[in-house]
Amino acid sequence: MTRRGPVLLTVLVAVLLLLAGCSTLPESGPVRRQAADRPDQRLDAPYFNPPGPAEDGSPAAIVSGFLVAMQANPLSTKVAREFLSERASASWRPNRGTMVYEASTVTPSAGGADVRLSDVRRLDSRGGWRNDPPGRSTTLGLDLVSEGGQWRIDNPVDALVVPTSFFNRSFERFDLYFFDQTGRTLLPDPVFIPRGEQSATNLVRGVLAGPGPALSEVTRSAFPRGTGLDLSVVVTESGVAEVPLTRDVLRAPPEDLERAVDQLAWTLRQVPGIERVRLTVGGAAVPLPGGSIDASVLSGDDYDAAGTTEPVLHGLRNGRVVEFSTGSARSVPGPLGKPGYAMRSLAVSEAPAQVSAVSADGTTVFQALLDGATDDTPVTRVVDGTDLLRPSYDLFGDLWIVDRSRSGARVLVVSSGRARALDVPGVSGRDVVAATVSRDGTRLAVVLGGDRPGEVRVVDVLRTDEGQVAGTGRTRVFRASTDGAAVVDVGWRDPGTLAVLTRPSRETSRVAFLSSDGSPVEPGLVEPSLFRGVGTALAVSPQLEVPLRLVDSRQQLFTLSDTGTWPLTSSKISAADYAP
């Protein structure tokens, strides 16, 4: 998967948040223009140097001016500090967070003024999204004191507080990259940071700060604990990003040092103009394994969590397994592609190439190899259950299945041919409609039904260093639909984004995208149009270049086009799946 460059957050219903300690908010700086050299990049917001406090201004006027001053462009808090008391100005730390609001109201109060903020979202200290419920309002009670006969704010919140419109113009979405628990893949951790020349510096600080809450249980950094950024990142005219680090980085063994560079390569390749990465300590370049002193930002592509080989679409026709490797459906070799078995759903693994399919009555999962398969290839009965949902594979070859038993959902994982049940809080024993594991094997997405229609849960999957499933961790809960539409299916559109199939009415279906950490999805994703039919299942690859597919109740296969429409691809297809 080729990572796209950063794109600005488009205006969303209510935006966000709390950008803190690792991002740099300048106190002052020159006015610079940046060319819009990417088609998805909008022009810079106009220059704005806000006025300072008005003489003899009322408490409400001072507070209102303070809110305006935080919208300086280029981003600066120099003027905003003029609205604070001497004590508050010395202690205010706006880099500890960003609160983004849709609208504000300032009203006088005893000793100061109250600021009512609507539809507030927050970012953490790295610029990462905090999974706050949408639509929340908050009130900031600001105390004012008189200094030299002028009112000044004495207790500002340690955050940059800005409206949605300013946030959309002045912040960009990027991904920080961290290794999964086994070190086999790099996973994206979305952050929103101020636009401008400090982008590379802020991104490196974010990587060194470690993953955010959504990934902290399932990822790790290759940098030694305590490694910090010594100065700002400098990008040379030849496109080399010189990253000055503290001496802690020298404690990294060669393998970890190489991985650390790969983390930065994936992260900094999003910044236009950066072509190579060089680590320095005390002004001297840190030698890398192999003797070089820098690395291309295109290094480490083998760590792509979406996979590096194009997956082949498989499906079910008349209950038998077919593949679309030649463009049209043809039966796969082996018993599951021949008469004798009737299946209703399937999953295909990449290595080894094999298929697992649920019987038509939903009580059995059969498994057979695809590579070199013949009519005599054995078919293994791997799981028996009551009402088995569509299975899914991860890159470790583990098969994930949910059985809708009489006592509720049972989450099963099949490793090396052995099935075992996992206790998943908030999922086990519940009414589950669909479930799918991420290709990287770090998270399980689950759709609940019953009294929680429209709810999607993302569960952390804990593994040993060798990749064995050790259990499950935290669960994050999201509303996939705001109109009460039932969620029918879910799949991983990229390593951090879910595709969710909903049913707004009896005759229509809709596919929406949902970030697995609750943040706004990347605007570059094609927005699907309303599907006029009864969608029953999705076939989704985490490689964005691979088209998303939809199966309807009439056993027709549709493909999401680049324009968001749904042209018919094939008929007599009751289920479909990509190899992970």
Secondary structure, DSSP 4 states (H G I P E B T S, - for coil): -PPPPPEEPPP-SS------TTS---S----------STT-PPPPPPB----PPTT--HHHHHHHHHHHTT-BS---HHHHTTB-HHHHHH--GGG-EEEESEEEEEEETTEEEEEEES-EEE-TTSBBP-PPTT--EEEEEEEEEETTEEEES---SSEEEEHHHHHHHEEEEEEEEEETTSS-EEEEEEEEE-STTHHHHHHHHHHH---TTTTTTEE-SSPTT--B-S--EE-TTSEEEEEB-GGGGGS-HHHHHHHHHHHHHHHTTSTT--EEEEEETTEEPPPTTS-S-EETTTTGGGBTT-SSPPPEEEEETTEEEE-TTSS-EEPSSGGGSTT--EEEEEEETTTTEEEEEETTSSEEEEEE-TT--TT---EEEEE-SSBPPPEE-TT--EEEEEEETTEEEEEEEETTEEEEE--TTTTTS-EEEEEE-TTSSEEEEEE-TT-TTEEEEEEEEE-TT--EEEEEEEEEEES-SS-PEEEEEEEEETTEEEEEEESSSS-BEEEEEETTSSPPPTTS--PPPB-S-EEEEE--SSTTSPPEEEETTSEEEE--TTS---EEEES--EEEE--
